[in-house]
């Protein structure tokens, strides 16, 4: 836990999230440090009267309870992804791109989408600053999902449905691509 608490922090002056990635076993069994993801967040930016992206830096929070919650979420999602070994991942509602960029950094085939053009631009900027293609991110609504474009082995849709005007329609859209 101490490693997690010291590895995650926010640089308030520049409004960047700095997150150490975990060590990963290399082919010879030794641990290999993956590096860091440095990201901009939206800080509650508005688009068409809606707050988009992360208004609060939950990944780099200094609040103990938030760090514990995020650590648990991170472990659970990471364990799931590594256990099922998907050939590709599509994150619906990707925000600033944290998970897409992290999985891309782990050499997974991944893409992200979000309804917000502003937050997709932030995700693209984050990608470019990491030397990753900004083509991983597309702007479209969950309601506009189509199987030919949006299907994947693993669909990730976290912290999205509670923000929708019509969550049942959002679930139906997810079922179309599952």
N, C-alpha and C positions, 0 to 999 in steps of 0.2 A: 504494500500500500504506500509506503514512503516513496518508492520510485515513482508511482503514479502521481502522487501529490507534488513532487518536485519537478516532474517532467512536463506537467501541464501548467501553463500560465498565460496571461494576456499581457501584451505590451500596450498599455492604455494610450500612450502618446500617439502611436501610429495606428491604433485600432486594428491590430493584427492578432490573429490567433496563432499561437505557436504550440504545436503538439508533437511530442516525440512519438515516432512509430515504434512498435514493439520489435524485438529481435525476432528473426525468423530462422529456422533451421535451414542451412544450405544443404546441398546434395551430399556433402561428406559428413553431415551430422553436427558441424560446428555452428554456433550462433553467428548471425550476420546482422549488423545494425542496418535498418532500412533508411534511416535519415529522419527528416522532419518535414512536416507540412506547415507552411506559413500562409495564412489566409486572411483576407479581408472579410468582414461581415457587414450586413446591411444596416445594422443598428436601428431597426425600426423604420426604415425608409418606406414611404407610402407610394402606392401605385393604384390609381383609380379608387382612392378612398380605402384601400386595404393595406395593412402592414404586410410587407413581404420579407421573406428570409428570416434570419434570426435577429430579433431585436436585442437579444441578450447573448453574451458569449458563454453559452453553457459548456462548451468544451474546455475553456480556459478559466472557468470561474474559480475564485479563491474561497468561495463559501463551501465549507466542509460537506454539508448535506448534498449540495449539488454535485460536488466531485464524487461522492459515493454513488449517487444515482447514475451519473453519467458513466462511471467506471463499470457499474453493473450492466448497464445497457450496452456499452462497448463490448464487454466480454461476451454477453449473450449473443449479440448480432455477429460478432467475429467468429465465435464458435460455430454458430449455425452455418455461416457461409463456408467456413473451412471444412465442416463435416459433410455438407452436401456436394461440394466441389462443382458448382455450376459452370457450364461452358461460357455463359454470358449472363450479365446482370443489367437490369434496367431499373434505375431508381426514379420513381414517379414522385415529384415534389422534392427535387434534389437541393433546393435552396442554393446556397453559395458553393455547393459541390464537395463538401467535406468527405462524404463516404465514397463518391465516385472517384475523387482524386486519390484517396487512400487505397482503394481497390486497384486502380490503375497503377499506382506505385508498386503494388504487389503483383503486377503483371497479369491481372485479370482483364478479360474483355468486358468492358462496362460502358454504360452511357447514362446520362441523366436528363430529365426534363422537368420543367416547371412552367406554370402559367405566366409567371412574371418576367417580362423582358428585362427589367432592371436587375433582378436577382440572377438571371441567366448571364447578363453582362458581367456581373461580379464573379460568377463561377468561371466564365471564360477568362477573365483577367487573372484569377487565381491559377488557372491551368497554365496560361502563358508564362506567368512568373515562375512556375515550377518546371518549365520546359516541356510541358505536355500539350498536346493538340487541343485547341478550344472547340474542335468539332465534336467532342464528347457530349456537348450540351446543346439541347434544342428547347425552343420555347413553344409549348402548347399546353392546353388544359387537360386535366385528367378526363374530362368529359369527351375529349376528342381522340382518345386512344383507339388505334386500329391494329388488328392482329398482324397485318403484313409489315408494318413499320415498328411496332412496339413490343411484340412478344419477345420473351427471353426465358432461359432456364429458371432464373430467379427474378421475380418482380419484388422490389422493395418499395414500400409505401408507408413511411413512418411519419407520424405527426402531421397528417394531411386531412384525413376524413373529418376530424372535428372542426376544421375551418371551412368546410364546404357548405354552401347554401342547400345543396341536395346530396347528402351523403349516400343515399340509396342509389342515385344515379352514378355516383363515383364508384361504388362497389360493383354496379352492373358493368361499368366500363372496364374495371379491373378483371372481372370474370371473362369479358370478351377476349382478353389477351392472355389469359392463364392457360 
